[in-house]
Amino acid sequence: MNWHYAAKKFGNPEFEEWYGLVEVFDESLHTETEACVIGASPEELAKWLRQAADDVEKYGVVDEN
């Protein structure tokens, strides 16, 4: 089983687009909307944000098709 964060493009190409953080599980999109990253402490939050950034750089943008 493989779980990681990735980026997903949201919005409308004719109006406005942005990227949000999503969760991916076994190569299937786990969250349809942007994920909220939380932690029990500022240090834990920073750890998850670093993990999310590393995952986005590694896995890139999710193909939503």
Order of alpha helices (4+ residues) and beta strands (2+ residues): beta-beta-beta-alpha
